[in-house]
């Protein structure tokens, strides 16, 4: 029988004006994977931050290996063998993989105390990477790796001599299928070494696959803990959101009118002769495995990646999508996949984050009338159900799902015709995810056209009317209506991959 | 809950609180501090530097810095005074045009070459002061006795120098631009997250150039007032203004990393520094102490900035 390595009892955490955690109990056995799930704002991040020393609990006990301890800062937590891997990448892009893995613990030369021992650094990193079965070179610059590979380097970084508890926050949000399997194998290995893992994710199927136990938080309270033998998906969802999930029936609102057509778009070494037509009211999914060029293609639609095309027409007019300004002028908006790096102005008020597009695309006057701005923001807070009590607070105070809703509102405020969504529900809880899907459907119904991409193929299938499948830079398949399903897409993508 | 609101207020207005605290202490313990004459002195000192610092606030919030402001003051000062012999309007107009051009060049080089504004404006600093030296032949310039130019710096309104009111008006105008216009809004966005700004279709280059122009023009206005007040100008005037202006901005609570700050904070910063130096002079402390005091204030301000940015709750 495994012993309890961590016990959190009666944890309460208050912030000015709100109680984020209300008498929460949580325990972790040695060598187990215990997942914590719940909607945004349920308190998962807060609980983890308390365990990691980023926050200090208002009251309650923390018991590590049978001894009651106070975790007052991140150093205390590290010394106890607790490490956390974050959802949004914070590692250092300009340094090499090896330097990232050994950040803060770079090996020094034996005889020369201040000089880096780069050979040892390389070798030690290689050892860790090999142990984790990762095919990544230690000297590779981090920014050259795919986002998924960078995430796996984060995992490597967390491994160290003293590791007892590893907390993973949305670890698969940037990983493709293959990388997710690698991650799960790594988790198996860690379990066998007696390391315990707290796993936080919105992907319920994944959580059910990988966990020994699942605990559910809602509104700051723990509402249930399940053992593996008792996992039942609908029950768990019901506990999470307090109601059962309605499956949205997918409607197709596409008309015959072509709003955007692309002929022979080429991206150097990434995309070859891509052509497509986007219909009014349609939700077009773009799918492809890693290396398919999907990311670069999505970016090129908004002028964020250099491309050359024979012809691009928007509403019948030839356009040159060479930068965001051009695209915005044509009524095209874009939702980036990494909101912290590419969408959010973290230190600025929520209000600024809402209206940045509106003030220069719709309002267009030199002086900003506070009243008009407040009104339109209030309108969208209501429409999209954004939980923001005061629009003057910094946007960094909002949960991930609400931040995403702010960004989506930002785009919708300028009444766009063509909406490009690059992984809009990444790191978003199930409740908000469903809401975002409904929003997308509503937009199509009102005549907007949507280009949609997601790291989850099932989601692409749920949302899109039509799906284009890319492989190695070429468009290889197109599926419509009832042919849009996971099997077809994966078969098409992998078959083309193999056929080389 | 009420207690935490007061705590938050203190955190947000920390500098103002310290300022008021010091003011009260000085009023009681520093001889002659709390006299009308001395307080007006503090206002006079703050006004000129304040105009420069308010202008500089724009590039700083956008994530850049303009170290050439001191040199701009000197060049525009000598030009303004030398033109006072021609006409008062030329004496005002030409320096401003000069400043716009300088701001354009600064902004252009920083944006088109994606260069570090510290290095570029350091270069401008040298070049512009060189131009001032060439223009004056190394000599001091004196203003024309026949001109009304002197009125700018020397006239009084209600016993208080008129240019203090000019400072207030400029500060208010700049504050309005920063808080209530699209341009001001974008300055914040660029300072906070350039990548997101690009994706939001903001013309990063243009906004940046505007911030350098605003900074330069503010320096020109300060120069016109200063040269009118002293009625002499030399290529060495304004030497070190960039240091004081940046200090004021940092002390006031704006972040040198961009995205945080406003005119109000800068103004408090200027008053703070001027007041402390003033107190030191009244206490007859050696000049060296003033430099040390300035340095200590800045270090503490930056430390506070870093501490309050990494909130540990």
Interface residues (C-beta under 8 A of the other chain):
Chain A: X15 X16 X17 X54 X55 X56 X73 X302 X304 X323 X324 X325 X327 X328 X334 X336 X341 X342 X343 X344 X345 X346 X347 X348 X352 X356 X357 X359 X360 X361 X363 X365 X366 X367 X368 X370 X410
Chain B: X1 X4 X5 X8 X180 X181 X182 X183 X185 X186 X188 X189 X192 X193 X195 X196 X197 X198 X199 X200 X201 X202 X203 X259 X260 X312 X313
